[in-house]
């Protein structure tokens, strides 16, 4: 795989990480399964690429690592909020619906 194709695939992973961080900022959970597989595939392609192409993709890899660090920070922040109780209400509202009353009704007129 050439450097241009690797750059394109790395940018797709970076975009997915950006979306994940935005979801976390909104208090949502994220599924990183697809990202994990994409990274695994890119790593295999890098290992199989020409040695001469590797320096051209090094900056993109460094940027990708920084994006993963930012995602780790966002996950840590979400975890801290959830432990403190902030965010649990949001998760419960999303799971059960914000308009439900505590007595099990829909919260709509009687």
Secondary structure, DSSP 8 states (H G I E B T S, - for coil): --HHHHHHHHHHHHHHHHHHHHHHHTT-----HHHHHHHHHHHHHHHHS-HHHHHHHHHHHHHHHHHHHHHHHHHHHHHHHHHHTTTHHHHHHHHH-TT--TTSS-SS--
